[in-house]
Amino acid sequence: MIPALTASLMRRPRHHTLIFHRVVRERDVMSPNEPTAAWFDRLIAMLAKTFETISLHEAVDRASAGKLSGRTVSVTFDDGYADNYTVALPILERHAVPATFFVASSFLDGGRMWNDSILETFRRLGDGKHDIDLPGVGRVELSDDASRRAAAIQTIAAWKHLPPDQRETNVDALSQQVEALPSDLMMTSDQLRALSASRYATIGGHTRSHPILAAIPEAEALQEITGGKKDLESILQEEIKLFAYPNGRSGEDYRQEHERMVGDAGFDAAVATDWGTLDAATDLYAIPRFTPWNTKLSRFAIDLARCHYGML
């Protein structure tokens, strides 16, 4: 089935960009949908065999020149997790598949994404009833992995679109319920440099602190966009030319004024999280991507085909 679908995809000059966040060594009970190393290895092997795997920058250049073939795919990662370097990169290198890694600069060297602070807090809370006087939480009863995961998901959803300062205050108050949270989830500066040194890795900007740009004042949004770029360029001593919008849904998480900011900051292109494909007519500052949720590769191929033909 996969070869037949691949042949169908090749008939249209559209490029697929895949989005990942993490690749974990083993299944994590708090984030069971994150790809494992074994699954990611099988996926990357399939892509390398059935598509031309190219960098996102190459895809942008081909789209601009009207030279997309319809049989190309790019791999991207968002946020800057340490396992992008320790787990994903060796797999990508083994199969000679390039990827772009969009990094939120303020979480490097011991930082932590706000949603991970929530997940890790509920992972560590003991069994029993907990009265947590915070919006979206209240009283929770924890007894197993499923109840901890459900409480974390509920809290993340309730706080996702809060102003960053208020969200940070809530997360700090919640995390005080446990003794300590991990400080090694995100890359260090040294890991980022080593990642960038690979011929199969390109580093992109992802703001400094991953705010929802549409939820903050324009001046603050501009500082996040340009500041993250400057931070990464200072660490890597190279120009950063690609950008990913945090959360990434057009009209809801970012707007046209943010596209203009990204262009004015010196980025060549930017990616969103809206599902779709890249072709010659695509706005290069709103490139859609595809999230491969399904763990069955045959189903993944079907979803990819549906995305290709705008059926999702």
C-alpha positions as CSV (number, residue, x, y, z in Angstrom):
1,M,0.0,0.0,0.0
2,I,2.8,2.4,0.9
3,P,4.5,2.3,-2.6
4,A,1.2,2.9,-4.3
5,L,0.4,5.9,-2.2
6,T,3.9,7.2,-2.6
7,A,3.5,7.0,-6.4
8,S,0.3,8.9,-6.1
9,L,2.0,11.7,-4.1
10,M,4.8,12.0,-6.6
11,R,2.4,13.1,-9.3
12,R,1.8,16.5,-7.7
13,P,4.6,19.1,-7.1
14,R,4.0,19.4,-3.4
15,H,6.5,19.1,-0.6
16,H,5.7,17.6,2.8
17,T,7.2,19.0,6.1
18,L,6.9,16.8,9.1
19,I,6.8,18.2,12.7
20,F,8.1,16.5,15.8
21,H,9.0,17.7,19.3
22,R,10.7,14.8,21.0
23,V,12.0,11.2,20.3
24,V,12.1,9.3,23.6
25,R,14.2,6.2,24.2
26,E,11.3,4.3,25.7
27,R,7.5,5.0,25.9
28,D,6.8,7.6,28.6
29,V,3.6,7.0,30.5
30,M,3.1,10.8,30.9
31,S,3.5,11.5,27.2
32,P,2.5,8.2,25.5
33,N,2.1,9.7,22.1
34,E,5.7,10.9,21.8
35,P,7.6,8.8,19.2
36,T,10.0,6.2,20.6
37,A,13.5,5.7,19.1
38,A,12.5,2.4,17.6
39,W,9.4,3.8,15.9
40,F,11.2,6.9,14.7
41,D,14.0,4.7,13.2
42,R,11.4,2.7,11.2
43,L,9.7,5.9,10.0
44,I,12.9,7.6,8.9
45,A,14.0,4.4,7.2
46,M,10.7,4.4,5.3
47,L,11.0,8.0,4.3
48,A,14.6,7.6,3.1
49,K,13.6,4.7,1.0
50,T,10.4,6.1,-0.6
51,F,11.0,9.9,-0.8
52,E,13.8,12.3,-1.5
53,T,14.5,13.7,1.9
54,I,15.7,17.3,1.7
55,S,16.4,20.1,4.2
56,L,13.6,22.6,4.8
57,H,15.9,25.3,3.3
58,E,16.3,23.3,0.1
59,A,12.5,22.9,0.0
60,V,12.0,26.6,0.3
61,D,14.6,27.3,-2.4
62,R,12.9,24.8,-4.8
63,A,9.4,26.2,-4.1
64,S,10.7,29.7,-4.9
65,A,12.2,28.5,-8.1
66,G,9.2,26.4,-9.1
67,K,11.3,23.2,-9.0
68,L,9.4,21.1,-6.5
69,S,9.0,17.5,-7.7
70,G,6.2,16.2,-5.5
71,R,8.3,13.4,-4.0
72,T,10.2,15.4,-1.3
73,V,9.8,15.5,2.4
74,S,11.5,17.4,5.2
75,V,11.8,16.7,8.9
76,T,11.5,19.4,11.6
77,F,11.6,19.5,15.4
78,D,10.2,22.2,17.7
79,D,11.4,23.6,21.1
80,G,14.9,22.3,21.6
81,Y,14.6,19.1,23.7
82,A,17.9,17.3,24.6
83,D,16.7,14.1,23.0
84,N,16.7,15.8,19.6
85,Y,20.5,15.6,19.9
86,T,21.0,12.4,22.0
87,V,18.3,10.2,20.4
88,A,17.0,11.7,17.1
89,L,20.2,12.9,15.6
90,P,22.0,9.5,15.5
91,I,19.0,8.0,13.7
92,L,18.8,10.8,11.2
93,E,22.6,10.5,10.6
94,R,22.4,6.8,10.2
95,H,19.8,7.2,7.4
96,A,21.4,10.3,6.0
97,V,18.2,12.3,6.5
98,P,18.5,16.1,7.2
99,A,16.3,17.9,9.8
100,T,15.7,21.4,11.0
101,F,15.6,22.0,14.8
102,F,13.6,25.1,15.9
103,V,14.9,26.1,19.4
104,A,13.4,28.4,22.0
105,S,16.6,30.0,23.3
106,S,15.7,30.8,26.9
107,F,15.2,27.1,27.8
108,L,18.7,26.1,27.0
109,D,21.1,25.1,29.8
110,G,18.6,23.9,32.4
111,G,15.4,25.6,31.4
112,R,12.1,23.8,31.1
113,M,9.0,24.3,29.0
114,W,6.0,25.4,31.1
115,N,3.9,22.3,30.0
116,D,6.8,20.0,31.0
117,S,6.8,21.6,34.4
118,I,3.2,20.6,34.7
119,L,3.7,17.1,33.5
120,E,6.7,16.5,35.7
121,T,4.9,18.0,38.8
122,F,2.0,15.6,38.4
123,R,4.3,12.7,37.7
124,R,5.9,13.3,41.1
125,L,2.8,14.0,43.2
126,G,1.9,11.2,45.5
127,D,-1.3,9.2,45.5
128,G,-4.4,10.6,47.1
129,K,-6.5,13.8,47.0
130,H,-4.7,17.1,46.4
131,D,-6.4,20.5,46.9
132,I,-4.5,22.8,44.5
133,D,-5.8,26.3,44.7
134,L,-5.1,27.3,41.1
135,P,-7.5,27.9,38.1
136,G,-8.1,24.9,36.0
137,V,-6.9,22.5,38.7
138,G,-8.8,22.7,42.0
139,R,-9.1,19.3,43.7
140,V,-7.5,16.3,42.0
141,E,-7.3,12.7,43.0
142,L,-4.3,10.8,41.8
143,S,-4.0,7.0,41.9
144,D,-2.1,5.9,38.8
145,D,-0.4,7.0,35.6
146,A,-3.7,7.7,33.8
147,S,-5.0,10.0,36.6
148,R,-1.7,11.9,36.7
149,R,-1.7,12.3,32.9
150,A,-5.4,13.4,32.8
151,A,-4.7,16.1,35.5
152,A,-1.7,17.4,33.6
153,I,-3.6,17.5,30.3
154,Q,-6.5,19.4,32.0
155,T,-4.1,21.9,33.5
156,I,-2.1,22.5,30.3
157,A,-5.3,23.1,28.3
158,A,-6.6,25.6,31.0
159,W,-3.4,27.6,31.0
160,K,-2.2,27.4,27.4
161,H,-3.5,30.7,26.2
162,L,-3.0,32.7,29.4
163,P,-0.7,35.7,29.3
164,P,2.9,34.4,29.8
165,D,3.4,36.2,33.2
166,Q,0.2,34.8,34.6
167,R,0.9,31.3,33.3
168,E,4.4,31.4,34.7
169,T,3.1,32.4,38.1
170,N,0.6,29.5,38.0
171,V,3.3,27.0,37.0
172,D,5.7,28.2,39.7
173,A,3.0,27.8,42.3
174,L,2.1,24.3,41.1
175,S,5.7,23.1,40.9
176,Q,6.2,24.0,44.6
177,Q,4.0,21.0,45.4
178,V,7.0,18.8,44.8
179,E,10.7,18.9,45.8
180,A,12.5,19.2,42.5
181,L,11.9,19.0,38.7
182,P,14.4,17.8,36.1
183,S,16.8,20.3,34.6
184,D,18.0,18.2,31.7
185,L,15.0,18.0,29.4
186,M,16.2,20.7,27.1
187,M,19.5,21.0,25.3
188,T,22.6,22.7,26.7
189,S,24.5,25.2,24.6
190,D,27.2,22.6,24.1
191,Q,24.7,20.1,22.8
192,L,23.2,22.7,20.5
193,R,26.6,23.5,19.1
194,A,27.3,19.8,18.5
195,L,23.9,19.4,16.9
196,S,24.6,22.3,14.6
197,A,27.9,20.8,13.6
198,S,26.2,17.8,12.1
199,R,25.8,18.0,8.3
200,Y,22.3,16.7,8.8
201,A,21.1,19.5,11.1
202,T,19.9,23.1,10.6
203,I,19.0,25.3,13.5
204,G,16.0,27.6,13.4
205,G,14.5,30.2,15.6
206,H,11.5,29.6,17.8
207,T,11.4,32.8,20.0
208,R,13.0,33.1,23.3
209,S,10.4,31.8,25.7
210,H,7.7,30.2,23.4
211,P,4.8,32.6,24.0
212,I,1.6,32.6,21.9
213,L,2.5,35.6,19.8
214,A,-1.1,36.6,19.3
215,A,-1.6,36.7,23.1
216,I,1.1,39.3,23.8
217,P,1.7,43.0,22.8
218,E,3.3,43.5,19.5
219,A,6.5,45.1,21.0
220,E,6.9,42.0,23.2
221,A,6.3,39.7,20.3
222,L,9.0,41.5,18.2
223,Q,11.4,41.2,21.1
224,E,10.7,37.4,21.4
225,I,11.3,36.9,17.6
226,T,14.4,39.0,17.3
227,G,15.8,38.1,20.7
228,G,15.6,34.4,20.1
229,K,17.4,34.8,16.8
230,K,20.2,36.9,18.4
231,D,20.6,34.4,21.2
232,L,21.1,31.4,18.8
233,E,23.4,33.3,16.5
234,S,25.5,34.3,19.5
235,I,25.9,30.7,20.6
236,L,26.4,29.2,17.2
237,Q,28.2,32.1,15.4
238,E,26.1,31.5,12.3
239,E,23.1,33.2,10.8
240,I,19.7,31.8,11.7
241,K,17.4,31.9,8.6
242,L,14.3,29.8,9.4
243,F,11.6,30.3,12.1
244,A,8.7,28.4,13.6
245,Y,5.8,30.1,15.3
246,P,5.1,28.8,18.8
247,N,2.0,26.6,18.8
248,G,1.7,27.7,15.2
249,R,-1.9,27.9,14.2
250,S,-2.5,30.8,11.7
251,G,-5.0,33.4,13.0
252,E,-5.2,31.9,16.5
253,D,-1.6,31.7,17.6
254,Y,0.0,34.2,15.2
255,R,-1.3,36.7,12.7
256,Q,-0.1,38.5,9.6
257,E,1.7,41.2,11.6
258,H,3.9,38.5,13.1
259,E,4.7,37.2,9.6
260,R,5.9,40.7,8.8
261,M,8.0,40.8,12.0
262,V,9.6,37.5,11.1
263,G,10.5,38.7,7.6
264,D,11.8,42.1,8.9
265,A,14.0,40.2,11.4
266,G,15.9,38.6,8.5
267,F,14.3,35.1,8.4
268,D,13.9,33.6,4.9
269,A,10.8,31.5,5.8
270,A,8.6,30.4,8.7
271,V,6.6,27.3,9.5
272,A,3.2,26.9,11.1
273,T,1.4,23.8,12.5
274,D,-1.6,24.0,10.2
275,W,-1.8,20.8,8.2
276,G,-0.9,21.1,4.6
277,T,1.9,21.0,2.0
278,L,4.3,23.4,0.4
279,D,4.0,24.3,-3.3
280,A,5.0,27.2,-5.5
281,A,2.0,29.3,-4.3
282,T,2.6,28.8,-0.6
283,D,3.2,31.9,1.6
284,L,6.8,31.2,2.7
285,Y,6.1,32.8,6.1
286,A,3.2,30.4,6.7
287,I,4.4,27.0,5.6
288,P,2.1,24.3,6.7
289,R,3.4,21.0,8.2
290,F,2.1,17.5,8.9
291,T,2.1,15.9,12.4
292,P,2.5,12.1,12.1
293,W,0.4,11.0,15.1
294,N,-0.4,7.5,13.9
295,T,2.1,4.8,15.1
296,K,1.2,2.4,12.3
297,L,3.3,3.3,9.3
298,S,0.6,2.1,6.9
299,R,-1.8,4.5,8.5
300,F,0.8,7.2,8.5
301,A,1.1,6.8,4.8
302,I,-2.6,7.2,4.3
303,D,-2.7,10.3,6.5
304,L,0.2,11.8,4.5
305,A,-1.7,11.2,1.3
306,R,-4.9,12.8,2.7
307,C,-2.8,15.8,3.8
308,H,-1.3,16.0,0.3
309,Y,-4.8,16.2,-1.3
310,G,-6.2,18.6,1.4
311,M,-8.5,15.9,2.9
312,L,-7.6,16.5,6.5
